[in-house]
Amino acid sequence: MLFHQSKATELVWKESRNWINSQPLSLSPLQGKVVLLDFWTYSCVNCLRTLPALKEMWKKYADKGLIIIGIHTPEFEFEKDLTAVLQAVRRLGIEYPVLHDPTRVNWDNYGNTYWPRAALISPQGEVILDHVGESGYDEIEKAIVRELKKMKGFTMSNLPRLQEEKRYYHPGISPETYAGSARNNGLGSTQVCTKSGCNEYYDSGKYHSNIIYLQGDWRQTPEYLEFQGEKGYITFQYYAQEVNVVMDGRGAATVVLNDKPVPAAAAGKEVQAKPEKSIVFVGRPDMYAIIRTPEVHSAILKIMGFKGLKIYAYTFG
């Protein structure tokens, strides 16, 4: 099924515990209400950027006939864990119903291929709006209000409309880059064999943009790169305002920008930036905000590995 102008497909789940913030919901009994389905996953930066708008709409219209259902659809294996999703929902302050869909059955039923993606369903059960991407939620709100106004007894009460932050993406910004072999286009470092095995990588110090370079003992799986040695790092030359890295492990990783500690003015919220050292503490599988600056810039980001550090993906803004 495609999203466009068609009857909404009923939601599917195997266990009621996969519903968060709600008892299990079916679309058929919700006819008469306006329903917004939001396909998302908790380590996706584009999805996270939509949350302020979704939470604001829920606060304004939940008692006026709007139902938001976040369909949590994992991109990585670690996002299939229900406990991790529950913790993410609490941490992110999401109060509307969330259906955790670890097998992507609803994603497939709706013919989806994107994170985030939203489907607005009319009180008659028709998909009337299909929206891809992180911006444009002010337009979704306009469509919601149009539908709510058709409902008996609805009043706006002079509610303020969404004021979305306008995001400009430079055409040369670095693309999302995956570390696992399933979606990685190739590593820049030379793989060498030593007496301990052939997972050793050598970094020459010469970099091309948007390619992952390694130094030390790394193991590449279909989803991630895992550091297995005592001393080594992962390097990426990017062009962006912000850099986010999806990581897992238990430890403190030193972060270096252009061979120096990350200055406080450029540090993302997960980085502790001090003049002598900048550190990110990794304690769960998640997206970590590493760099955030006012201007687009080119730089070389180096993350020093600790044993068991896993790198899944780099995302940019």
C-alpha positions, 0 to 999 in steps of 0.5 A: 500500500502507498500512503497517498489518498488511500484507506488507512491500513490497520495497525498490527502488533503481536504483544500488548506490551509493545504499546507504550503510554497507551493500551493497544489502539486500532484505527477502526475504533478511532474513526471520528478522530484525526490520527497522525501516524509517525514512523520514527526510531530513537537514534535517528537525528532527523526523527529527533528533530520532529519531536518538539513539533509532535509534542506541541501538537499533542499538547494542543489538540489531544483533547480536541480530537487528535490522536498521535501514534508514534510507530517506533521502527528500528533501523539498528538491531539494538533498537529492537530492544523494548526496554531500550525503547521504553527508556528512550520514550521516557528520556525524550519526554514523549507522552503520546502513544507509541507502538514498538514495531521490532519486525517492521510489519507496519512499516512494510504494510504502509510501503514505507522507506523513510525515517521520519515519515508521517501519515495523516488520517481523516475521521473517515479513515482515509490517508489525506497527507503523506509527509517525508522528512523532518521539516514541514510539520507546520503544514501538517498542523494546518491540515490537522486543524482543517480536519478538526474544524469539520468536527462538531464542537471544535474550537481553536481557542486562539491557540498559537501555531507551530513556529518551526526552526528553519533549517538550511542545508548546504548542498555540500554537507556530508552525507549520512555514513554507515560504519557496518559493511552492509551499508558502508562504501569502503574504509580508507585505511589499509588493513594489515596482518600482524601476529595477533591477526588481520583486523589491524588497520593503518592510518596514513594520515591522509584523508578524503572527505566522507570516508571512515579511516581507522587506526588499530584493531577494529572488527567490522560487522554488517551493522557496526565497527567495534574497537578491540585493541588497546590503542587506536581511533576512528577518523572522519573528515566532514563538512557540516554544522553538526556531527552526531555519531550513533555509538554503543559501549561502556566507557569514555572516549576522547574526542579530537577536532583537527588534532586538538581538544574540541573547544566548548563553542563547538562541543555537542551536548554529549561532549565534556569539553575542557582545554586539556581534553574533550570526552564523550561518555558512552553508556548505552546504544544511542545517538551522541551529539559530538559537534555543533557550531553556528556555521558550516565548516570542514574539519577532521574528527577523531574518536579514540577507541576504548575496548568494546566501543561500537560505531554505527553511523555518522549523521550531519546537520 
